[in-house]
Amino acid sequence: MVRYADDTVFCFEYEEEAKQFYSQMIIRLKEFNLEVADEKTKIICLGKDDDDEEKPGEPKESQSFDFLGFTHYRSEGKDGVIRILRKTSKKKYRASLLRCKEWIKNNRHIPTKDFMKKLKIKLQGYCLYYGITGNRPAVSNFIDEVKRLIFKWLNRRSQRKSFGWDKFNLFLKKYPLPQASPVL
């Protein structure tokens, strides 16, 4: 069992045990006038199963789940070992990018040094939370998208374009942003 606040993931070795637990949990929760959110609840098989490959109509999403801002999914390594990997969930990625865009848009008027200092702190927080093994592409993409937003909104501070990409790259050397860790 993995639990964080009111979100919980239960892991079982056998599908039959999972189904039995699920039915008993529903009965137990009813005793306290609680119920399971059906749209957030599913039983999925993440282990190696011979039947998994023979389900052409089943979408790949059915073998993944979102938990704490990450999409957990099954992957088979080159050595044939099944691993559970994690990447930033699409929903959280978009929400974080939208929040960042709004912050940049609403704070582009503050002095550049303060603006970049505050933004760097926000990006470091993002990198620390989402910077886990296997998630480097998503973190790198997020930082690249934020760079594009900075370029766009800082160029809108006046009626004239403040700088092109060459000058912007020099600007980023003066005010560097965090990067996805090479270990990810």
Disulfide bonds with the S-S distance in Angstrom:
none
